[in-house]
Amino acid sequence: MEDGICHIKPEYLIPRNVEKPAENVETAVEKDDTVNNNENKNDPTEPPEKKGRFEGNAGEGHGKRKKNRGQNKSRGLPFKEEDTLRLCKSLLDGNVGENATKKCSNANCRFSHDLDKFLQLKPKDIDGKCYIYTTKGYCSFGVTCRFAGAHLDGNNRNIYPEDFKHDNSMLVSTWLNPDLQHTLRKKKYNFSQSNKFVSKFERLLREEKNEQADITAQNGKEKDSTVEKSSPEAIKPSGAVTDEDMIKLRSAERKRIVFRDKLYLSPLTTVGNLPFRRICKEYGVDITCGEMACAIPIINGATQEWALTKRHSSEDLFGVQLCGHNSKLVTSAAQIIAEKADVDFIDLNTGCPIDLIFNQGGGSALLRRQNVLQVMVQSCSRVLADYGKEFTVKTRIGIYTNKLIAHEMVPKFEEWGASLITIHGRTKEQRYTKRADWEYLQQCATQAKSVPVFGNGDIFCYDDYETIREKCPNVAGVMVGRGALIKPWVFQEIKERKTLDPSSAERFEMLKRYVNYGLEHWGSDMKGVETTRRFLLEWQSFLYRYVPYGLLERPPQRINERPEAYRGRDDLETLMASPNCNDWVKLSEMLLGPVPEGFNFVPKHKANAY
């Protein structure tokens, strides 16, 4: 019988301590310097313990109770380096004879041009080799690299190979060059192709609505008369359509990607970054998708949003997920990504439960704006077809718990031109607090004729995967989200058909690889190191929930089960199991050196739903 508890072998349990009378929160935080995961209850930086549906006291705020949400929205950045302390790129190569004090060409440059002062203030190098230098043969971050000792000579000059050619390229491809960004910001990019399809499908939708209105108005009259009085424009062939723009009947003809039976890593905001996807590729995932990108920033040339379209060479089947509330904007974003980025497919988010997105009419709100959604899917599908790319849709089973509509949407998505439909087995209201409804997902999958339907929710081990594939034979494949964040080797378990029990040393090596990939992706200077640290800590807010298989009294662990306080088989395993943010920082310091002064980390995601 399920009780929501992950049962640990008695020898690893930590005895409960009797609660003392309430003391000052700040004093309690100062005293909390332990690794045990049952001693963080007064730490304001920690995700709060689950208090049911609401947090706070009923008497607070004039009797109103505040709902628990899934994010710490008031948090700030852990660390921000001042521009005046960052070295100008013109001095990255260090002391090079007369060029040691050269000025950059930008008269308004906000960065430092005092190389000697920078070297004096620069923190001590992190122990170890520079991953970029060992991989690429040189480090483009030069003297600013936190591992610079590995590639500087005695005169603080950056070392380059003899056959080096300046190309300013990183190991990960970027698509937003200055010319394209300038064109987008000046609103001069040619979106005529996407606008043409949006206009056409909006017109066809209006005609369809008018035809339905005419039929309704003439209901009760003779059927023959109804047909004769229908306008020529309203009568459209429903069989073999000759109009090349009516792609909803051509979807099956143009599919090239075989999605069926593949393992799909869910697009995960913040934590589903490129270094994490590389880790999952190493463990055997087949399909990867970038973090949710909003259509408007893509069209406006926002650097941060375009960074979400970056693809690593190991991602052999890669897509970008788009979110938006307007058909024209989303289709335009799909067009420019298809033209400028290296992607195999673009996914439309129609399931995001975040209030900010929902209230704007995007994400799961599209399920109640089906006219907009229809034009969006039809237009994007047709635009991408011209570039030989697929258009997929990810949704939820509904908005409201008492009104499930995914089974009605599946045939519509297929008719409108989607090449793959992925359904999260929860409603927008449920977010992540209830078990995924796989019986309903099986019902939804039976509604598709030829398009594969993937299921998503609660897959955490090989046993979960086998049970689902047996119970849901019509579901073509699975998408894994939180399960991969907590234990990325879940893909390896599924493919090898066994349960794995990696040691703490093996898991630490995984973290080391992640850090190396992060330094390659975000940079090895101060900013890059601290960005890597921040995303490592965000990931650790999920990783700590994994309970080693050898400690389980009733294996396997389920994703919604919380363990009691326990210790690991060694000190490192105990440290990795701690829910205390301070202990996560200790782990990061073992890989990236001491945190800078003023560093403060609060995780983005709370563990209310675990």
C-alpha positions, 0 to 999 in steps of 0.5 A, a space after each residue: 500500500 502506498 503511503 507517500 514515504 520512501 522507506 529506508 533500511 533501519 541502519 541508515 535512519 537518523 533518529 528523530 530529535 525532539 523539537 525544542 521551543 521555538 527560537 529566533 530564526 536567525 539564531 537557528 540558521 547560524 547553528 545549522 552547520 550540519 549535513 543531516 537532512 533533518 536539521 534545516 527546518 528554520 533555514 529561510 533559504 530552504 524549500 519549506 516542508 510540505 504543509 498541505 495545500 496552503 502555507 502560513 497560518 490561517 489567521 495571517 492576512 485577515 484570515 486569508 491563506 496563501 497558496 503554496 507555489 512552485 517557485 521562490 519568486 522573490 529570490 535574487 541572483 546569487 552573485 553579480 560581478 561588477 562590470 568595472 571589475 571585468 576585463 575588456 576583451 581587448 586584453 584577454 591575451 594578457 601582457 604582449 609587449 607594447 600591446 599590454 596597455 592597448 585600448 579597445 575600439 569602443 570609446 564607451 566600453 564599460 569594462 576595465 582596461 587596467 590589466 595589472 589591477 585586474 590581475 591583482 584583484 583576480 581571485 586565486 585560480 581554481 585547482 585543476 586543468 582548464 577544460 576548454 584549453 584541454 579540449 580546444 587546444 587554447 582558451 579564448 578567455 585568456 587571463 580572465 579564465 579561473 584556470 588561467 595558470 594552465 595556459 599562461 606563460 611566465 609573462 602572463 601571456 595566453 598560450 596558443 597553438 602554432 596553427 591557431 587562427 582567431 575565429 572567436 568561436 566557442 565549442 557550442 554553436 550560436 545562431 544569433 550573430 550581430 547582423 541578424 540581431 540588428 535586423 530583428 531589432 529594427 523590425 526589418 526581417 522578412 516574415 512574409 512567408 509565415 504571415 502568408 500562411 497565418 492569413 490563409 488559415 485565419 481566412 479558412 477558419 472564418 469561412 468554416 465558421 460562416 458555413 457552420 453558422 449558415 447551416 445552423 441558421 437553416 436548420 429545419 429546412 430541406 437539406 437539398 436547399 441548404 446545400 444549394 444556398 451555400 456560397 461557393 467559397 464555403 464549399 470546400 472539398 473534404 477528400 483529396 484536397 488540391 490546395 497545396 496549403 491545406 497541409 492538415 491532410 498531408 501531415 503523414 506524407 511529410 514525416 521524416 523523423 521516427 519518434 515511436 519508441 524513443 526516450 524523450 527528455 522533457 523541455 525543462 525551464 532553467 534546469 534543462 540547459 545544454 550541459 544537462 542535456 549532454 549528461 542525459 545523452 551520455 546516459 542514453 536519451 534519444 530526443 532532447 528539446 531546449 528550454 521553453 523559449 518565448 516567441 516575442 523575445 525570439 522575434 526581438 533578437 533577445 540574446 538570452 532567448 536565442 541562447 536556448 536554441 543552442 545545440 551540441 553535436 551530441 544531440 542527434 535529434 534536437 528540437 526547440 520549444 516555443 511558447 506564445 499567445 498569438 498565432 502570427 508571433 509564434 509562426 514568425 518565431 518558428 520561421 526564423 528558428 527554422 531558417 537560422 538555427 540547427 533544429 530537427 523539430 519545433 515543439 509548441 507548448 500548450 501545457 505550461 501551468 505557470 500563471 504568468 504564461 497562462 494569464 497572457 493566453 499562452 501555455 495551457 490557456 491555449 486549450 481554451 482558445 482553440 481558434 487561435 490554437 488551430 491557426 497556430 498549429 496549421 501555420 507552423 506546420 506548413 512553414 516548417 514543412 518548407 524547411 523539412 522540419 517537424 512541428 510537434 505539440 506538448 499539452 496537458 490532459 486539461 485545465 480543470 481537474 473535473 474537465 479532461 479534454 486531451 482526448 478531444 484535442 488529439 484528433 484535432 492536433 493530428 488533423 491540423 498537422 502535428 507530427 507528434 503529440 506529447 501529453 502530460 498526465 496532469 491538469 493545469 490545476 494539478 501542476 505536479 501534486 497528483 499522480 499522472 493519469 496514465 489510464 487516461 493517456 492510453 485513452 487519448 492515444 487511441 484517438 490518434 490514427 497515425 500520429 504518435 502520442 507520447 505520455 509524460 509523468 512520474 517515470 522514475 525507474 525501469 519498473 515504472 517504464 515497463 508498467 506503463 508500456 504494458 498498461 498503455 500499449 497505444 502510447 508510442 513512447 515516453 517523455 521523462 522530466 523530473 525523473 531525469 533531473 533526480 536521476 539522469 541515469 534513468 534512461 540507461 536503466 530503461 535501455 539496459 532493463 535493470 536498476 542501477 546503484 551508482 556510488 557517490 564517487 560515480 555521481 560526483 564524477 557526473 557532477 564534474 562532467 556537468 561542471 566542465 560542460 558548463 564552463 565550456 557553455 557559459 565560459 571559464 571566467 568569473 561570470 562563467 564559473 558563477 553561472 555554472 555554479 548557479 545552474 549546478 545548485 539549481 540542479 542539486 535542488 532535484 538531485 538530493 531527492 534521489 535515495 540510493 538503491 542500496 539504502 531502500 527497504 522497499 525498492 524501487 523508489 517512487 517519484 512522489 515518495 519522501 524519505 525520512 532523515 537518513 545518512 548515506 553509506 559514506 560522507 559524500 553520499 550523506 552530503 549529496 542527500 542533504 536538502 540544506 542549500 549550504 551543503 549544496 554550496 559545499 558540493 559546488 566548492 569541491 568542483 568550482 572553488 570557494 564562492 565569492 564574497 556576498 554569494 547567496 543562493 536560493 533555489 528557484 524550485 520549491 519541493 512542495 510537490 516533491 
